[in-house]
Amino acid sequence: MSTTGSRDPDIDADFAARTCAHPDCNLVGEFRAPRSRDALDSYYWFCLEHVREYNAAWNYYADMDDAAMEAERRNDIVWRRPTWPLGTRTGNDGEKFADPLRLLGRDGPDGAETRAADVQLQSLTPSEREAISVLGLVAPVTKADVKVRYKILAKMLHPDANGGDKRAEDRLKSVNYAYTTLRDSERLI
């Protein structure tokens, strides 16, 4: 008796000759049923009445204790494929994959600093963000950073250092306004 094949007689020549595997039945065996838990790809072929009878009596978990049944269920959850926690397997070069948008919630290189900068920028008003840009600073910014950068720019743009250049004087005015904005900000430490 064949244990494999298609139900279509045009594809499987053995289909027409297959009879029900039940000992007292001579009907055509159209319906397959697994032979055992260990050989799920090997089948008995039954007629409709006997396949229903066989399936009603067949128990995949027969002769298994509770621990073996639980292990079987856990393997079935992941389709019997090996699994590992996300992020524990690395590529060939030993580097973890890049996640620049931090979709997985992990920090990459300089991730904590980048996250702190993002948080600080979101908490600032638009005028404070503009002031940081005018001073040429990059978040995260402290009041001490603002003061140091202001002193450097004030010396560099001072009219005495630039021979009265009008553009340098206008730039100094915007730097003074930016410094005043950030100095009075309650959002900077």
N, C-alpha and C positions, 0 to 999 in steps of 0.2 A: 504494500500500500504506500502511495506517495505521501510525503509530508510537506511538500512545497508545491507552489504553482498558483495559477490564476483561476478565478471562478469563470472566466470567459472561455468557452469551448473552442473558439477560433484561435486563441492564443496558446492554450494548454491542451495538447492532444490527450493527456492523461486524465483530463477532467471528466470525460464521458465514462471512463472505465472505473472511476473512483466510487466506491460504495461506502455506506455508513460503517464506521468502526465499531459500532455496538454489535455484540456477538449474534443477537437474534434478529438483525435488521438487514434487509437487502435493498433498501432505498438508496438513492444517489446521495453521496456525502458532499453536500454543498457548503457546509459551514465548518470553519476550522475552530479548534480549541487547543490551547497550549498543552503539551504533554506533561511538563513539570515546571516548577519554579526555576530550576537550573537550566532548562532548555526552552526558553520562551519563543524561540524562532523555529521550533520543531512542533508540528501539529498533528492532532487526530482530526479526521474529517467525519462529520456527523450529518445526519438529516436534521431538520428543524426540531423535531420532537426530542431527539436524543441530545442535541447540543444544548437545549434548554435544561434538560435533566442534568447533564454533565456540569454546566456552568452553575446551577443552583447548588450542587454538592461540592464544587471545587473551592478550596480555600488556599489562597496564596500564602497566608501566614501560618498554615498548619505546621505543627512541630517546631515552632519558634517560641522562645521565651520572650518576656517583655523587653529586655535589653536589645535583643536581636531585632524585634519588630520596630523599636524606636530608632535603631541605627538604620534600618531599611527605609523608614519614612524620611529621616534626615537626608539620606542619599538621594531619595526621589525629589526632594525639594530643589536640588541643584542639578537635576537630570544626570546624576552619577558622574559629574565632572569635578575635577579638583578645584577647590576655591582657596582664597587667601584674602586677608584684610586689604582693603584699598590702600595703595601707597607703600606697601611693604616690598613689592617687587620692583626692581629698578631696571633700566635699560642696560645695554652693553657697556656704556661708559660709566655706569654707576650713578649717573645723575637722575634725579626724579624728573618727570615731565614738567614742562612749564605750564603754569596756570596763572597767566597775567591778570585775569579778571577775578581771580580768587573764587571761582564758582564752587570749588570743593572746600572752601573755608580754611585752606592751609596757606601759610605764608611762605613765599619763595625767598630768594635772596633779597634782603632789605625789605621784606614784606611787612614787618612790624612798623618800620619807619614810614613806609608808603601808606600803610593804614592810618597811622597817626596823622600824617599830612592830610589825607583825605578827610578825616574827621574834623581836623582844625579848619580846613578850607570850607567845609559845609557849615560850620558854626559861625563863620565870619559874615559880616554884611558885605554887599557889593563894593561899597566905598573902601572898606578895609582890605578887601582882596585887590582892588585897584592900587591902594597904597603899597601893598607888599610888592606888586609888580613894578611900580615906579621906583622903589628902592632896589629892585633887582634881587630880591630875596626869594627863596623857595621854601615852602612850608615843609615841616613844622617850624614855626618862628616863635622866638621868645622876645620879650622886651629888651633884653640885653643884646640880642642879635640886631634888633632895630636900631638901638643906640650906637652900636659899633659901626653899622653900615651908614648911618646918618652922618657920623663924624667924618668918615672917609669921603663921602660925597660932598659934604659941606666944604671941606678943605679943597677938594678938587674943583668944585664949581664956583668958589668964591670969586667975586669980581676982581679982587686984587691979584688973584692967581691967573686970571684970564684976560687981563688988560681991558676990562669993560665990555667983553663980548656979550651981545644982547641975548644970543641963544643960550649961553651958559647961565646968564642971569635968570632967564625964564625957566630953565631946567631947575635951578636952585629954588625958585619959588614953589615949583611942584614938589620938590623933595622936602621942603619945609612943611608944606601942607600935608604930605604923606606922613611925615614924622609926627606931626601934631595929631593926626587921625589915629595912628597906631599907639602913640604914647598914652592917649586918653582911653584907649580900648580896654574894656573889662574882660575881653575874651583871650587876651594874651597873658601869658604868665610872666 
